[in-house]
């Protein structure tokens, strides 16, 4: 698929972005709520970004015929978890980065202790949001969503991936190990967005499996592409420090496969992700359009 062949952007995309911003704004404590510095920093941590995980949740819901209101809580919870993970990932004890989304990272804009507390608070708030009574969602579906999010965010998911990432610094790890690392660190929350939508919408097992496989492949493609962009895009475009993985001697797809082969693998994996949606036929368009937008991003 060439850029000119990408389906027109989903007309609901801007609406979903505005919606998740409103939902996040309502979920986060006001900046002047005591302790004001902490709450101001929480809001700072949640500013901007692509909102990819929330968009995937809303788009998957559209594929399944769910109302956006059914997806507000899971979409919000995912973005809160993602924001917390970035705050902690940027800390000196982790990746020690100064820039995030083109602005100083939370520990630079505030201080290290505040950044740790911001991450803790956002993580906790995510589960509070998802546990709130939801008129259109059964208690069983809510419990399922809480379990899915806990698995995706915890030691068998994102946190486990970060642990493997730290252990793997300055090592040349096998390609299978790198894929496992990113399936957890990056892919778990992306896949979870699709799974949460399936749970909220009451999807059939076949539909849930198709969405889960799409999420798995999309998460892998996204990470391969991220590694490629880290080598080719500028710091200004990326909004974070360019070449940081190479500087820290981390294994990446370009370092293991070569730049061109990694770029080709990303395109192949995006194609496999789109194929995973065949079950939905023309109803898959919201996710296909979003996948096209992701594939041709520049940051």
N, C-alpha and C positions, 0 to 999 in steps of 0.2 A: 504493500500500500504506500503510495506517495502522499506528500502533504496535501496535494490538490484533491486526493481521493478520500480524505478524512471526512466522515459525515459532518454536516453542519453542527455546531455546538448545540447541546441540548438546551432548548429554550427555558428549561427549568433550572439550569445551572446557577444563574445569577440569583434566582429566587431562593435556591437552597443555601447559597452562601450568605444571603441576607438573613435567612431563617436561622442558620446555626449561630450567626453572630448575635441575634436577638436572644436565642435560647441560652447561649453562654453568658451573655450579659445578665440575664435574669438569675442564672444559677450561681454566679460569683458574688460574694459579699461586696457591698458597696465599698469603694476605696477608702472612705472615711470611717468605716466600721472599726471599732477597736479590736485588735491592735492595727492601727491604720497603715503602718509601714508594711506589715505582712500582706494585708489585703491589697494594697496598692501594687506590691510586687507580684502577687498572684495574677492580677489583671495585666500587668506588664508582660508576664510570661505567656499569656494567652493571646496577645495581640498578633494580628497578621497571620501569615502562613497560608498554605494551599488548601487547608481543610479537607485533605484528600480522604481521610477515613470517614468523616461525616458525609462527604459527597457520595462515597461508595455506599454507605448505609441508605441514604435517601434514594439513590438510583436503583439499588437492589429492591427497595420497597416499591418503587414505581414499576419495576418489572413484574413484581408479584401482585400488583394492584392494591397495595396498602396506602392508607392516607399518610401524608407527611407527619401529622400529629402523633401517629403511632411510632415514628422513628426519632422523635425529638430527644427522648431520654437516652437511648443507646448512642445516638450520634454525639450528643453532648458529653456523655461519659467517655467515649473514645477520644474526643479531642482533649479532655482534661487529662486523661492518662498519657496521651502523646505529649502534651505540653510539659507535664511533670518529668517525663523521660528525657526530654531535651534539656531541661534545667539541670538535672543530675548528670546527664551525659557530658555537659559542657564544663563541669566542675574540675578544678585542678587535679583532683585525685583520679579523674576519669580521662576525658580527652583534652582537658585544659584549653578550652577555646575562648576567644575573646569576642567573636561575632556570631550572631544568630539572627536570621531574617533581616540582615543588613544593619542591625543595631547591637549595642553592647549586650553581652549575655547577662543573665540575671545576677550572677555573682560579681560581675564588673559594674553593673549599674547600681547595685545595692551592696551586698557583701556576701561572703561565702556562707556564713551561718544562716542568713536570711534565705539564700538560695536553697539550702538543704530543707529548711522549714517550708518554703514555697512548694517544693516537690512533694513533701509529705502531705501537705494540706490539699493539693490538687488531686493526689491519688485517693485520699480519703473522701473528698467531695464527689469524685466520680461514682463511687459505690453508693453514696447517699442519693445522688440524682437517679441512679438506675433502680434503687429500692423504693422510690416514691410511688405511691399508689397511682396506677394508670388506668383510666376508665376503659380504654379499648384493648387492654392487654390482661390476660388471665394471670393469676398468681403463679401457675405452673410455668408459663412462658417467661415471667419475670425471673423466677428462680433459675431457669435454664440460661437466661441472659447473664445473670450474675456469675454463674459457673463458667460460662464461656469467656467472659471478660477476665475473671480471676486466672483462668488457665493461660489466656493469651498474654496477660501482663506479668505473670509470676515466673517462678524458676524454671518451669518447663516451656516458657515462652520468652517474652522480651527480656526479662531480667537475666534468665539463663543465657540468652544470646549475648548480652553485654558481658557476662562473666567469661564466656568463651572468647569474646573479642579481646578482653584484657589479657587473658592467658596466652593469646596467640600473637601478641605484639612482638615484633622483631623475630618472627618465625615464618618460615615458608610452609604453610599448611596445605594439605591436599585439597583438591577442588571440591570433593565431597564434603569435607569438613567446613570449607568456606560456605557452601550452600546450606549446610545445617545451621551454621552460625546466623546467617542472614534470614533463614526461614523463621528463626526465633526473634532476632533483634528487630528486624524490619517487617518481615512477612506476617508475623503472628497477629499484630493489630490490624493490618490491612485485611487479612483473611477473616478476622473477627468481625469486622464491619459487615461483611456479607452474611456471616452466620447469625449475627444479631438481628439483621433485617429478616432473615428466614424465620427465626424464632418469633419475632414480633408479629409477622404476617401469617403465621401458621402454615408455612410451606410444607409440601409433601417431602418425604425422605429423598426422593429423586431430585426434587428441586433444590433442597438443601445441599445435597452432594454436589450438584453441578455448580452452585454458587461457591461452595467451599473450594472446589478445584479451581475455579476461575480466580478466587482470591489467592490461593497458593501460588499459582503461576504468575499472576499479576504482581504479587509481592516480590517474587524472584526477579521478574523482568525489571521492576522498578529499581531494585538494588543493583543489578548489573548496570543499568543505565546510570544510576547515581555514581557508581565507580567510574564510568566513562566520562561523565560530566565533571567529576573531580579532577580529571586529567586535562579536560579540554576547555572548560568554561572559566571565566575570570571570577575573582573574589566578589567584584561588584555585582555580577549577574547572579552568582550563587547565593549571595547574602550570608555566606560563611567563608571561612578561610579555605582558599583553593589549595589543593595539593597536600592537605594535612595528613591524609592516610599514608601517602608516599613518604612524607617527612618523618612519620612515626614508624615507618617500616612495617606497615600492616599489609597482610596479603589482601589483594583485591583481584577482581576478574581481569583487568588489564595487566596486572603484574604477573598473573599466572598464565594467561592465555595470549597476551599481546593485545594492543589497543583495537586493531581491526577485527580480530576474532571475537573479542568481548562485545564490540558493537553489533556484530552479526548475531551473536548469541542472544543479545537483548531483543533484537527484532524477531528472531525465531520464537522466543519465549512469549513475547506479546501475541504473536500469531496463535500459539498454542492456547493462550488464555482466552482469546476470542472464540476459538473452536470449542472450548469447554461450555459455551453458552448455547450450543446448537439446540438443546432441549427446548429453549424458550422461543425459537423462531424469531419472527419480527418483533415480538415483545421484548427482546433483549436490547433493543436500540438504546435505551438510556445508559446502560453499562457499556455498550460498544462505543458510543460517542465519548463517554468519559475516558475509556481506555485509549482511544485515539488522541484525546487531549493530553493525557499523561505521556504517551509514547513520544510525542513531539514537543515536550516541554524543553526549556533551556536552563532550568534550575530546579 
